[in-house]
């Protein structure tokens, strides 16, 4: 071989090495980018399968070329960075993630590896649903919940105890005898039905929707206000352990541990299986696949674990994952179909939402013919065109979504979609505010908006008028009987009886439900009116702070900014809404109809002029272990009054955690400040005095 040949080979080797190094660096960059989107922003751009493919490429590259392995490689880390908005806490035992696979062969390899690592041992295994939620660790000391933390980077996570306490299925105190130290691991999830409702509400308001229930759960746990977390109705499932003192408190098998979790009062997976070989494991995975859509949570796979807990320590772990467990992930159920058209719906706030009209196709248990496309930017990002062949799946096994365009199947006849310049219902011009993706119909009297507003007004979270669903509202509007929500209170039996499916009994029930809604508390009316940025939580806060609509309507922007959780943008929107001519007219009609504008709340809430807290004025601030409105009701029940702002007239400030400017002002004015423990003691003492 000549010298020239040797130089050529050396140059080629150097070029290959540089190419491999560049490829590994690019993979690390991409994975870090997607980790930030997934863990920190809860807004992934790619599917789990696509992410796993990138990750597997990097693993294979580093395994084949160890010289490329960097200490900061994603393969050496667990999860994402902790968030800066919460206190950081260290897990007593590192909280690792699981290796995963989509392959039956790799499941068999996992079982064989266990046998190889523990030669001669019987290695029974458990198989359970893999809940697609947010990993959480709860610390119980002597049976009492003292701390809750997210996984974070596996060593340090966000301390989210206050938010976790709002989840009804998680006990504050364990039942029966518990270890001195018990760290349990599980998943917090958003039930699929709740996920569908929240996304529908966000879509109608032109807000970004959650890609899946896991993102929604992650976004909820990041909320700084536990009242918002409580409203979302999160749930949880527990299946693992961290630190346990004394260690003898752990049973011998995982199967027994699941039973122990249940006995302590912690929710567990509804089903699990046991197996002794790879065939048994795959049979369990297949059975789980058949029933998983019936669970309230999204299940994207199965977790296989060595059942004997003593074997966990012997098998050990890598820097990232235990060797005694693995996750098998199901292929997402997708279906090919054709995008026949894109139509546009108009929501109650005027937001125009494009909807995919699909060639009907069966996927994940039902036939799908429509899917929301959210906004024009989403359509452009996916390069969707009318006539395209597309892949669809169900987000959270609930909401149909177009996940991919099959661009290679285009024939040139496909059409690019453009958002209309005029409302498709009333032909009014559409507008788009700077910085927003939402396009809106500029006509508040648009028939589509009117229908949606009436449906929302009557909904469960608003005025809760039974029998006034979407079909009935449409029928009443089509008949010319309703033009705004105030029209509900003018309906008469003789107008309704001629309508289709309106018998005497159904008309009687509907009119009774409408009449009963006049007595609903103020917060429900505020939530129902569609005030910008005002949902149930803010409605409760405003009702508690101002007491009546008249006081709220008269509040200045500065006064509104002084209310907890109300910022400048929200304050300006509320202030402006109450000064709109159409709003003033509507409120006048509702007042004339006899709805409760808050005065009746005050009458019912004041138990007695001689209550033990008579004459006291309270202001609540910070985060409490109970919803703030509940604490306010306790005060009113004793004769006290609750105000939204601190003044020289304030008697007490009830200050929870992270109390802000109201605490500073109270201290300057010499107002007596009580913490929650002191508040409860005062309430209990007054209760005993009343009994005497």
Secondary structure, DSSP 8 states (H G I E B T S, - for coil): --HHHHHHHHHHHHHHHHHHHHHHHHHHHHHHHHHIIIIISS--SS-HHHHHHHHHHHHHHHHH-GGG--TT-GGG--S----TTS-EEE-SS------EES-HHHHHHHHHHHHHHTTT----EEEEEEE-SEEEEEEEETTEEEEEEE-TTSSEEEB-HHHHTT-TTS-SB-SS---SEEEEEEEEEE-HHHHHHHHHHHHHTT----SSHHHHHHHHHT-S-HHHHHHHTEEEEEEEEEEEESGGGS-SBHHHHHHHHHHTT----S-EEEESSHHHHHHHHHHHHHHGGGSSS-EEEEEEEESBHHHHHHH-B-SSSBTTEEEEE-----EEEEEEEEEEEE-TT-BEEEEEEEEEEEETTEEEEEEE--SHHHHHHHT-EET-EEEEEEETTTEEEEEEE-GGG--S--EE----SB-TTT--BEE--TT----EES-TT-HHHHHHHHHHHHSTTTT--TT--HHHHHHHHHTT--SSGGGGGG--HHHHTTSTT--HHHHHHHHHHHHHGGGS-HHHHHHHTT-TT--HHHHHHHHHHHSSHHHHHH--HHHHHTSTT--HHHHHHHHHHTT-HHHHHHHHHHHHHT---SHHHHHHH---TT-TTTT-EEEEESB-SS-HHHHHHHHHHTT-EEESS--TT--EEEE-BT--HHHHHHHHHT-EEE-HHHHHHHHHHHHHHHH-
